Amino acid sequence: MILHDACHLSFFETNRQNVRLCKFIQYFSQFEWTTWQSTHNHHHRHLGDNSVIDTSLTVWFTEAEYAAMPLKFKIPFRIIRDPLVFFPVASAWVFFISRPLVQFGSRYVVPICLYFAFGSRVSLLYCLAGLLAGIIGLALFHLQHQVNTPYRVSKERRSGVDAGLYGSTLLAIRWPFTLMTLGIEFHHIHHASVKVPGYHLAACHAEGEALNLFEGINRVGRWRAFVSMFHAVFAGSVKHSHADHHHYDENHPPPSFAAFWPYSALGLYDQTPIKTM
């Protein structure tokens, strides 16, 4: 989370301080900082814009698109996108496998040093801790944007403020876990303004609540968070809203997320009524 804020140039007051922090802490985050900055800023610039492919998101296809897939794609996708498989595999891919040449220094310097200083067991435990941290981080990222009702609109209708306040969630995370999240659970504020550092997001939210600024934001408690972890596709054939997010069009209902069978049969998906402002 410190790398995340530093790449937004918000952890410290000056850009130089943030860049220095990025160059140092990347070695303990398994991710090269300029790559993180470019890919993550792309996500912030385009969240909710259905004309842009946002590879940072975790739900891509509708149920109709999934049903129409050839078996050679359908079966692997069903296996990989199963939530019990997806998050461990995605963590391994993002933090240990992808972009090996670019990521070599930030990804392997610390484990190699630990191996020669303390042996293979310490090095392996460090990598396993990184894998687990990646799983938790990706799960949090999934819950920040893949809880009903999603914000997916045309480029012309997209608003950066709406993408933040209504396309991102407020997650119910309690102490001591907040020591690790650094305020990212207040994701509605983070997307509305990346210049608010994580350690000020809680205070910013409290001030906004006192002024009734956050009516209609997506507040996600523990149960909704749990069932939303099983979201893997868009329900039906709808990926984006045809109407403005602030209005409901009966002829063109907004998209919603769904789960694969057998999770759907068990009710393991967010069944919250469609919400608009």
C-alpha positions as a printed NumPy array, in Angstrom:
array([[  0.   ,   0.   ,   0.   ],
       [  2.935,   2.323,   0.596],
       [  4.176,   1.662,  -2.955],
       [  0.643,   2.323,  -4.202],
       [  0.475,   5.76 ,  -2.578],
       [  4.047,   6.636,  -3.5  ],
       [  3.322,   5.824,  -7.167],
       [  0.389,   8.24 ,  -6.946],
       [  2.937,  10.784,  -5.624],
       [  0.758,  11.259,  -2.55 ],
       [  2.556,   9.529,   0.326],
       [  4.945,  12.476,   0.808],
       [  4.452,  16.12 ,  -0.113],
       [  7.067,  16.315,  -2.875],
       [  7.39 ,  14.226,  -6.032],
       [ 11.103,  13.692,  -5.381],
       [ 10.429,  12.142,  -1.98 ],
       [  7.751,   9.867,  -3.424],
       [  9.978,   8.7  ,  -6.277],
       [ 12.798,   7.91 ,  -3.845],
       [ 10.374,   5.891,  -1.747],
       [  9.159,   4.035,  -4.856],
       [ 12.691,   3.106,  -5.876],
       [ 13.367,   1.665,  -2.431],
       [ 10.127,  -0.056,  -1.494],
       [  9.604,  -1.737,  -4.871],
       [ 12.063,  -4.412,  -3.709],
       [  9.708,  -5.375,  -0.881],
       [  6.564,  -5.244,  -3.029],
       [  7.577,  -7.621,  -5.842],
       [  6.623,  -4.999,  -8.422],
       [  8.742,  -2.561, -10.43 ],
       [  7.469,   0.89 ,  -9.611],
       [  7.274,   2.542, -13.062],
       [  5.276,  -0.427, -14.384],
       [  2.893,  -0.178, -11.443],
       [  2.541,   3.566, -11.945],
       [  1.701,   3.348, -15.649],
       [ -0.73 ,   0.422, -15.437],
       [ -2.445,   1.647, -12.284],
       [ -2.833,   5.217, -13.505],
       [ -4.444,   3.844, -16.671],
       [ -7.016,   2.159, -14.434],
       [ -7.73 ,   5.436, -12.649],
       [ -8.077,   7.407, -15.866],
       [-10.555,   4.997, -17.442],
       [-12.496,   3.231, -14.665],
       [-16.104,   2.85 , -15.797],
       [-15.432,   3.726, -19.452],
       [-16.76 ,   0.788, -21.442],
       [-14.811,   1.843, -24.552],
       [-11.483,   1.128, -22.84 ],
       [-10.139,  -2.283, -21.821],
       [ -9.19 ,  -2.056, -18.151],
       [ -7.057,  -5.134, -17.528],
       [ -6.901,  -4.265, -13.83 ],
       [-10.531,  -5.336, -13.352],
       [-11.423,  -8.925, -12.501],
       [-14.74 ,  -9.414, -14.35 ],
       [-14.647,  -9.181, -18.157],
       [-17.329, -11.325, -19.82 ],
       [-21.106, -11.637, -19.631],
       [-22.909, -14.922, -19.017],
       [-24.002, -14.822, -22.673],
       [-20.426, -14.374, -23.886],
       [-19.258, -17.183, -21.631],
       [-22.   , -19.503, -22.922],
       [-21.009, -18.731, -26.523],
       [-17.317, -19.514, -26.009],
       [-15.842, -22.529, -27.822],
       [-15.103, -25.354, -25.397],
       [-11.338, -24.909, -25.844],
       [-11.704, -21.454, -24.245],
       [-14.756, -22.05 , -22.084],
       [-13.338, -24.886, -19.976],
       [ -9.982, -23.201, -19.167],
       [-11.753, -19.917, -18.391],
       [-14.201, -21.665, -16.064],
       [-11.35 , -23.348, -14.209],
       [ -9.089, -20.312, -13.951],
       [-11.873, -17.853, -13.106],
       [-13.236, -20.002, -10.298],
       [-12.655, -17.797,  -7.235],
       [-10.905, -20.584,  -5.345],
       [ -8.374, -20.816,  -8.174],
       [ -8.314, -17.297,  -9.592],
       [ -6.869, -15.274,  -6.731],
       [ -3.912, -17.58 ,  -5.927],
       [ -3.094, -17.97 ,  -9.646],
       [ -3.471, -14.222, -10.28 ],
       [ -1.221, -13.422,  -7.312],
       [  1.473, -15.771,  -8.588],
       [  1.199, -14.33 , -12.094],
       [  1.201, -10.641, -11.12 ],
       [  3.886, -10.746,  -8.44 ],
       [  6.135, -13.657,  -9.441],
       [  5.8  , -14.617, -13.119],
       [  4.696, -11.829, -15.473],
       [  7.208,  -9.449, -17.133],
       [ 10.269, -11.382, -15.855],
       [ 12.891,  -9.102, -17.406],
       [ 11.337,  -5.835, -16.249],
       [ 10.44 ,  -7.198, -12.823],
       [ 13.605,  -9.191, -12.112],
       [ 15.297,  -6.707,  -9.781],
       [ 12.237,  -5.719,  -7.748],
       [ 10.997,  -9.29 ,  -7.585],
       [ 14.041, -11.443,  -6.877],
       [ 16.782,  -9.319,  -5.247],
       [ 15.406,  -9.662,  -1.707],
       [ 14.661, -13.431,  -1.908],
       [ 18.153, -14.07 ,  -3.338],
       [ 19.779, -12.019,  -0.579],
       [ 17.727, -13.861,   2.051],
       [ 18.76 , -17.179,   0.528],
       [ 22.485, -16.454,   0.831],
       [ 22.161, -14.762,   4.233],
       [ 19.734, -17.108,   6.017],
       [ 19.132, -20.132,   3.805],
       [ 16.41 , -21.49 ,   1.552],
       [ 13.733, -21.8  ,   4.259],
       [ 13.72 , -18.081,   5.076],
       [ 13.76 , -17.189,   1.385],
       [ 10.853, -19.541,   0.688],
       [  8.827, -18.222,   3.622],
       [  9.375, -14.672,   2.36 ],
       [  8.045, -15.654,  -1.069],
       [  5.047, -17.456,   0.444],
       [  4.275, -14.369,   2.516],
       [  4.427, -12.309,  -0.688],
       [  2.076, -14.746,  -2.435],
       [ -0.419, -14.55 ,   0.456],
       [ -0.191, -10.754,   0.542],
       [ -0.859, -10.728,  -3.204],
       [ -3.965, -12.907,  -2.778],
       [ -5.333, -10.569,  -0.112],
       [ -4.467,  -7.486,  -2.155],
       [ -6.153,  -8.817,  -5.293],
       [ -9.212,  -9.825,  -3.27 ],
       [ -9.441,  -6.276,  -1.922],
       [ -9.039,  -4.878,  -5.426],
       [-11.826,  -7.172,  -6.655],
       [-14.125,  -5.894,  -3.896],
       [-13.33 ,  -2.274,  -4.714],
       [-15.032,  -2.435,  -8.125],
       [-16.846,  -5.767,  -8.55 ],
       [-19.699,  -5.409,  -6.049],
       [-23.21 ,  -4.695,  -7.349],
       [-24.176,  -2.308,  -8.845],
       [-21.174,  -1.718, -11.151],
       [-20.371,   1.613, -12.766],
       [-19.899,   0.912, -16.48 ],
       [-20.981,   3.635, -18.904],
       [-20.072,   5.107, -22.29 ],
       [-17.092,   7.416, -22.62 ],
       [-19.435,  10.375, -23.136],
       [-21.371,   9.656, -19.936],
       [-18.372,   8.839, -17.758],
       [-17.514,  11.205, -14.935],
       [-14.333,  10.888, -12.882],
       [-16.199,  11.86 ,  -9.731],
       [-18.997,   9.354, -10.388],
       [-16.448,   6.649, -11.17 ],
       [-14.944,   7.32 ,  -7.758],
       [-18.021,   7.802,  -5.617],
       [-20.325,   5.266,  -7.291],
       [-17.926,   2.986,  -9.146],
       [-15.811,   2.234,  -6.067],
       [-16.753,   0.848,  -2.685],
       [-16.494,   1.63 ,   0.997],
       [-15.4  ,  -1.633,   2.612],
       [-16.076,  -2.435,   6.253],
       [-12.583,  -3.251,   7.53 ],
       [-11.794,  -3.053,  11.22 ],
       [ -8.666,  -2.595,  13.268],
       [ -6.076,  -4.188,  13.346],
       [ -6.513,  -5.066,   9.653],
       [ -6.67 ,  -1.344,   8.841],
       [ -2.982,  -1.171,   9.767],
       [ -2.302,  -3.174,   6.603],
       [ -4.858,  -1.581,   4.272],
       [ -3.659,   2.007,   4.88 ],
       [ -7.148,   3.388,   4.306],
       [ -7.686,   1.843,   0.862],
       [-11.067,   0.591,   2.105],
       [-12.262,   4.193,   1.552],
       [-11.865,   3.567,  -2.141],
       [-14.64 ,   5.938,  -3.155],
       [-12.493,   8.832,  -1.952],
       [ -9.26 ,   7.444,  -3.373],
       [-10.732,   7.289,  -6.877],
       [-12.312,  10.71 ,  -6.555],
       [ -8.889,  12.164,  -5.657],
       [ -5.645,  10.169,  -5.754],
       [ -3.822,  13.029,  -4.054],
       [ -5.399,  12.194,  -0.691],
       [ -2.816,   9.893,   0.967],
       [ -4.103,   6.636,   2.409],
       [ -3.417,   7.69 ,   5.981],
       [ -5.822,  10.659,   5.543],
       [ -8.671,   8.813,   3.792],
       [-10.514,   7.9  ,   7.009],
       [-10.495,  11.506,   8.216],
       [-11.572,  12.719,   4.773],
       [-14.464,  10.262,   4.803],
       [-15.532,  11.35 ,   8.294],
       [-15.612,  15.005,   7.203],
       [-17.631,  14.121,   4.114],
       [-20.096,  12.077,   6.155],
       [-20.652,  15.033,   8.476],
       [-21.588,  17.112,   5.421],
       [-23.784,  14.34 ,   3.903],
       [-21.587,  14.185,   0.804],
       [-21.575,  10.419,   0.46 ],
       [-25.239,   9.503,   0.18 ],
       [-25.581,   6.72 ,  -2.353],
       [-22.045,   5.344,  -2.193],
       [-21.623,   1.587,  -2.249],
       [-21.143,   0.525,   1.386],
       [-20.036,  -3.096,   1.592],
       [-20.308,  -5.03 ,   4.836],
       [-18.753,  -8.377,   5.637],
       [-21.515, -10.559,   4.158],
       [-21.741,  -8.625,   0.891],
       [-17.96 ,  -8.725,   0.654],
       [-17.956, -12.5  ,   1.14 ],
       [-20.598, -13.293,  -1.485],
       [-19.143, -10.755,  -3.931],
       [-15.874, -12.69 ,  -3.914],
       [-17.714, -15.232,  -6.098],
       [-18.554, -12.701,  -8.829],
       [-16.983, -13.926, -12.062],
       [-19.207, -12.673, -14.915],
       [-21.788, -10.015, -15.735],
       [-25.339, -11.333, -15.422],
       [-27.169, -11.975, -18.679],
       [-25.788, -10.056, -21.648],
       [-25.478,  -6.544, -20.188],
       [-22.021,  -5.083, -19.532],
       [-22.756,  -1.387, -19.239],
       [-25.513,   1.118, -18.532],
       [-27.288,   2.827, -21.411],
       [-28.689,   5.53 , -19.15 ],
       [-26.875,   8.001, -16.944],
       [-25.798,   6.414, -13.665],
       [-28.071,   8.818, -11.774],
       [-31.203,   7.505, -13.496],
       [-32.824,   4.109, -13.91 ],
       [-34.055,   3.102, -17.354],
       [-36.528,   0.201, -17.182],
       [-35.917,  -0.601, -20.838],
       [-32.159,  -0.781, -20.342],
       [-31.375,  -1.981, -16.806],
       [-27.802,  -1.474, -15.585],
       [-25.361,  -4.377, -15.42 ],
       [-24.923,  -6.612, -12.418],
       [-22.422,  -9.258, -11.417],
       [-23.147, -12.971, -11.163],
       [-21.422, -16.143, -10.006],
       [-20.812, -19.475, -11.687],
       [-22.712, -22.6  , -10.724],
       [-22.637, -24.112,  -8.055],
       [-21.984, -20.851,  -6.193],
       [-25.006, -19.193,  -7.821],
       [-27.245, -22.088,  -6.699],
       [-26.   , -21.566,  -3.149],
       [-26.838, -17.856,  -3.305],
       [-23.188, -16.856,  -3.207],
       [-23.478, -13.616,  -5.156],
       [-24.524, -10.102,  -4.215],
       [-28.31 ,  -9.849,  -4.515],
       [-28.535,  -6.217,  -3.422],
       [-31.246,  -4.357,  -5.379],
       [-30.084,  -2.153,  -8.242],
       [-28.949,   1.171,  -6.88 ],
       [-28.76 ,   4.497,  -8.669],
       [-28.431,   8.091,  -7.54 ]])
